[in-house]
Amino acid sequence: MKRKTFLGQLGLLSMTSAFIPRNIFANSFGTTPTLNNIGAQLWSLPKLLEDDFEGTIALLSNMGYKEVELYGPYPFSEPAAQERWKSLEPLLGFSASGYFGRKPEEIKTILESYGILAPSMHTDLGTLENRMPQLGEAANKLGAEFVVLPAIPEERRTNMDDYKRLADIFNEIGENAKKVGVKFTYHNHGYGLSPVDGKIPLEIILDGTDPELVFLEMDIFWTIAGKADPKHYLNKYSGRYRCMHVKDMAQLKTFAGDGGNPQQWTELFPNMTSAGKGIIDFESILPVAMENGVEHFFVEQDLVKDPKTALKESADFLLSM
């Protein structure tokens, strides 16, 4: 099938394989590979961590989680990122991020005491561009391999030329990350997945970056919300996706627009649910992910109201696969 034809049909038809009943696809792969360990993105339970960091880590360990992924800002983050975070604190209802008032060595000690590793850290674009030595030092102390950009600021992706510039910027960030012993990783959100003048903005970045310098973290929920097929990207860019965010969809819903702004993201927050409780066929997608190089699977349920229940449900489902 020609690429243009594929893109033209990419809506509901091309995404069907992501949520056809599980037993249909499970047989095509034979025995589903076992997930030896699962992780939690700490953005799923920030208030619990702020109130009792070590107790919350113990809770995750008891649920069966073996890894966590941190979110910024950190003490060394760009001042602009820290200022933005402070402006959001009244809306969020909490202020803790990064190391939650601790040093990276302390975080590592607490995590290891509960059998948990932290292979990945989310951070912001300004810090990746301007504070890589500090970020690399912190990641190395923590034992983190991946430094992840969770989203591109809206003002940095207004047109296709911006995406071309971002490919060059990502290559430079990746080169700098390599020098300090970490891997730069881009986490896709829901924008950039629909054609613009016959081209997919996300693919401008992926095709324009060095696979040895720029790695990827797929968010299954946002990929589907952006009308894209997770397995298509896992296969097409095999070996580049090393991490994955796992959360389910209660119902099949996609962005009303292009998914380009936070308002469209928050509109879909109520449609997020624990893995195994929605329509996404993880038993079909996750084997493809593992076959193509994904090593770390982080449950992320953005600011979920009852994280103790939600993360336990996701862990129970994933560990039963």
Stockholm file with secondary structure:
# STOCKHOLM 1.0

chainA/1-321         MKRKTFLGQLGLLSMTSAFIPRNIFANSFGTTPTLNNIGAQLWSLPKLLEDDFEGTIALLSNMGYKEVELYGPYPFSEPAAQERWKSLEPLLGFSASGYFGRKPEEIKTILESYGILAPSMHTDLGTLENRMPQLGEAANKLGAEFVVLPAIPEERRTNMDDYKRLADIFNEIGENAKKVGVKFTYHNHGYGLSPVDGKIPLEIILDGTDPELVFLEMDIFWTIAGKADPKHYLNKYSGRYRCMHVKDMAQLKTFAGDGGNPQQWTELFPNMTSAGKGIIDFESILPVAMENGVEHFFVEQDLVKDPKTALKESADFLLSM
#=GR chainA/1-321 SS CCHHHHHHTTTHHHHGGGTSCHHHHHHHHSSCCCCCCCEEEGGGSHHHHHHCHHHHHHHHHHHTCCEEEECSCCTTSCHHHHHHHHHHHHHHTCCCCTTTTSCHHHHHHHHHHTTCEEEEEECCHHHHHHCHHHHHHHHHHHTCCEEEECCCCGGGCSSHHHHHHHHHHHHHHHHHHHHTTCEEEEECCSTTCSCBTTBCHHHHHHHTSCTTTEEEEEEHHHHHHTTCCHHHHHHHTTTTEEEEEECEESSCCCCSSCSCSHHHHHHHGGGEECTTSSSCCHHHHHHHHHHTTCCEEEECCTTCSCHHHHHHHHHHHHHTC
#=GC SS_cons         CCHHHHHHTTTHHHHGGGTSCHHHHHHHHSSCCCCCCCEEEGGGSHHHHHHCHHHHHHHHHHHTCCEEEECSCCTTSCHHHHHHHHHHHHHHTCCCCTTTTSCHHHHHHHHHHTTCEEEEEECCHHHHHHCHHHHHHHHHHHTCCEEEECCCCGGGCSSHHHHHHHHHHHHHHHHHHHHTTCEEEEECCSTTCSCBTTBCHHHHHHHTSCTTTEEEEEEHHHHHHTTCCHHHHHHHTTTTEEEEEECEESSCCCCSSCSCSHHHHHHHGGGEECTTSSSCCHHHHHHHHHHTTCCEEEECCTTCSCHHHHHHHHHHHHHTC
//
